[in-house]
Amino acid sequence: MRLILYSKPGCHLCEGLQEKLEQIQNLSFELEIRDITTREDWFSAYEYEVPVLYLSNHRDAEGTEGSEKPLPRPSPRVNVQQLEQMLRKYLAN
């Protein structure tokens, strides 16, 4: 399972979320950071939205793997344990 974090340099909310994701120890996932300034399509889609978190490699209704599912943005005040609980809920589905 992979989490994708759309981020941009100098974004304090992005950095905070990345730090918390890296501190989660009771869930197994790969974290991919995508810098929106490196691709025009990402930049136009997420310029005012970062940080944006996606769950990748989940199976959709047809059983197809490799699609990306957006996750709700956690509050900047969420702690590591609360973030882990939120992710666990989405991974269970």
Short mmCIF file of the C-alpha atoms (twelve columns), coordinates in Angstrom:
data_MODEL
# 
_entry.id   MODEL 
# 
loop_
_atom_site.group_PDB 
_atom_site.id 
_atom_site.type_symbol 
_atom_site.label_atom_id 
_atom_site.label_alt_id 
_atom_site.label_comp_id 
_atom_site.label_asym_id 
_atom_site.label_seq_id 
_atom_site.Cartn_x 
_atom_site.Cartn_y 
_atom_site.Cartn_z 
_atom_site.pdbx_PDB_model_num 
ATOM 1  C CA . MET A 1  0.000   0.000  0.000   1 
ATOM 2  C CA . ARG A 2  1.217   3.458  -0.852  1 
ATOM 3  C CA . LEU A 3  0.319   6.959  0.298   1 
ATOM 4  C CA . ILE A 4  0.967   9.835  -2.069  1 
ATOM 5  C CA . LEU A 5  1.487   13.303 -0.603  1 
ATOM 6  C CA . TYR A 6  1.209   16.198 -3.044  1 
ATOM 7  C CA . SER A 7  3.379   18.928 -1.590  1 
ATOM 8  C CA . LYS A 8  5.431   21.966 -2.518  1 
ATOM 9  C CA . PRO A 9  8.633   23.484 -1.159  1 
ATOM 10 C CA . GLY A 10 8.136   25.904 1.728   1 
ATOM 11 C CA . CYS A 11 4.665   24.586 2.608   1 
ATOM 12 C CA . HIS A 12 4.651   24.274 6.396   1 
ATOM 13 C CA . LEU A 13 1.393   22.287 6.411   1 
ATOM 14 C CA . CYS A 14 2.934   19.835 3.935   1 
ATOM 15 C CA . GLU A 15 6.095   19.479 6.001   1 
ATOM 16 C CA . GLY A 16 4.101   18.938 9.191   1 
ATOM 17 C CA . LEU A 17 1.943   16.237 7.631   1 
ATOM 18 C CA . GLN A 18 4.979   14.517 6.107   1 
ATOM 19 C CA . GLU A 19 6.742   14.454 9.501   1 
ATOM 20 C CA . LYS A 20 3.699   12.904 11.166  1 
ATOM 21 C CA . LEU A 21 3.278   10.305 8.417   1 
ATOM 22 C CA . GLU A 22 6.946   9.327  8.793   1 
ATOM 23 C CA . GLN A 23 6.438   8.821  12.552  1 
ATOM 24 C CA . ILE A 24 3.638   6.261  12.144  1 
ATOM 25 C CA . GLN A 25 5.027   2.879  13.156  1 
ATOM 26 C CA . ASN A 26 2.001   0.575  13.475  1 
ATOM 27 C CA . LEU A 27 0.919   0.764  9.824   1 
ATOM 28 C CA . SER A 28 2.859   -0.499 6.865   1 
ATOM 29 C CA . PHE A 29 2.853   1.851  3.889   1 
ATOM 30 C CA . GLU A 30 5.187   3.458  1.402   1 
ATOM 31 C CA . LEU A 31 5.132   7.263  1.377   1 
ATOM 32 C CA . GLU A 32 5.653   8.958  -1.975  1 
ATOM 33 C CA . ILE A 33 6.132   12.729 -1.960  1 
ATOM 34 C CA . ARG A 34 5.140   14.488 -5.184  1 
ATOM 35 C CA . ASP A 35 6.399   18.052 -5.575  1 
ATOM 36 C CA . ILE A 36 3.645   19.870 -7.464  1 
ATOM 37 C CA . THR A 37 6.158   22.408 -8.820  1 
ATOM 38 C CA . THR A 38 7.731   19.676 -10.972 1 
ATOM 39 C CA . ARG A 39 4.672   19.076 -13.166 1 
ATOM 40 C CA . GLU A 40 2.265   21.604 -14.632 1 
ATOM 41 C CA . ASP A 41 -0.781  19.321 -14.282 1 
ATOM 42 C CA . TRP A 42 -0.091  18.720 -10.571 1 
ATOM 43 C CA . PHE A 43 0.537   22.428 -9.995  1 
ATOM 44 C CA . SER A 44 -2.687  23.538 -11.656 1 
ATOM 45 C CA . ALA A 45 -4.669  20.872 -9.797  1 
ATOM 46 C CA . TYR A 46 -3.210  21.386 -6.302  1 
ATOM 47 C CA . GLU A 47 -1.684  24.891 -6.209  1 
ATOM 48 C CA . TYR A 48 -4.124  26.085 -3.526  1 
ATOM 49 C CA . GLU A 49 -4.939  22.679 -2.040  1 
ATOM 50 C CA . VAL A 50 -1.666  21.254 -0.709  1 
ATOM 51 C CA . PRO A 51 -1.102  19.139 1.243   1 
ATOM 52 C CA . VAL A 52 -3.201  16.560 -0.600  1 
ATOM 53 C CA . LEU A 53 -3.070  12.913 0.408   1 
ATOM 54 C CA . TYR A 54 -4.007  9.950  -1.797  1 
ATOM 55 C CA . LEU A 55 -4.214  6.247  -1.132  1 
ATOM 56 C CA . SER A 56 -2.781  4.270  -4.042  1 
ATOM 57 C CA . ASN A 57 -2.907  0.627  -5.088  1 
ATOM 58 C CA . HIS A 58 -6.318  -0.047 -3.595  1 
ATOM 59 C CA . ARG A 59 -8.774  -2.251 -5.445  1 
ATOM 60 C CA . ASP A 60 -11.813 -0.542 -6.869  1 
ATOM 61 C CA . ALA A 61 -15.235 -2.154 -7.321  1 
ATOM 62 C CA . GLU A 62 -14.043 -4.001 -10.434 1 
ATOM 63 C CA . GLY A 63 -10.945 -5.296 -8.642  1 
ATOM 64 C CA . THR A 64 -8.607  -3.081 -10.645 1 
ATOM 65 C CA . GLU A 65 -5.426  -2.144 -8.836  1 
ATOM 66 C CA . GLY A 66 -3.304  0.968  -9.214  1 
ATOM 67 C CA . SER A 67 -5.922  3.673  -8.957  1 
ATOM 68 C CA . GLU A 68 -5.613  6.577  -6.554  1 
ATOM 69 C CA . LYS A 69 -8.225  7.504  -3.979  1 
ATOM 70 C CA . PRO A 70 -8.166  10.955 -2.336  1 
ATOM 71 C CA . LEU A 71 -8.203  11.010 1.453   1 
ATOM 72 C CA . PRO A 72 -9.662  13.816 3.562   1 
ATOM 73 C CA . ARG A 73 -7.066  16.342 4.658   1 
ATOM 74 C CA . PRO A 74 -6.216  15.867 8.326   1 
ATOM 75 C CA . SER A 75 -6.241  18.894 10.588  1 
ATOM 76 C CA . PRO A 76 -2.806  20.453 11.125  1 
ATOM 77 C CA . ARG A 77 -3.467  19.895 14.849  1 
ATOM 78 C CA . VAL A 78 -3.911  16.130 14.498  1 
ATOM 79 C CA . ASN A 79 -1.308  14.092 16.375  1 
ATOM 80 C CA . VAL A 80 0.477   11.012 15.053  1 
ATOM 81 C CA . GLN A 81 -1.889  8.586  16.820  1 
ATOM 82 C CA . GLN A 82 -4.993  10.337 15.468  1 
ATOM 83 C CA . LEU A 83 -3.512  10.351 11.969  1 
ATOM 84 C CA . GLU A 84 -2.774  6.642  12.248  1 
ATOM 85 C CA . GLN A 85 -6.369  5.956  13.338  1 
ATOM 86 C CA . MET A 86 -7.730  7.920  10.380  1 
ATOM 87 C CA . LEU A 87 -5.505  6.047  7.933   1 
ATOM 88 C CA . ARG A 88 -6.407  2.691  9.489   1 
ATOM 89 C CA . LYS A 89 -10.086 3.464  8.875   1 
ATOM 90 C CA . TYR A 90 -9.482  4.129  5.171   1 
ATOM 91 C CA . LEU A 91 -7.189  1.139  4.755   1 
ATOM 92 C CA . ALA A 92 -9.862  -1.155 6.174   1 
ATOM 93 C CA . ASN A 93 -12.311 -0.188 3.408   1 
# 
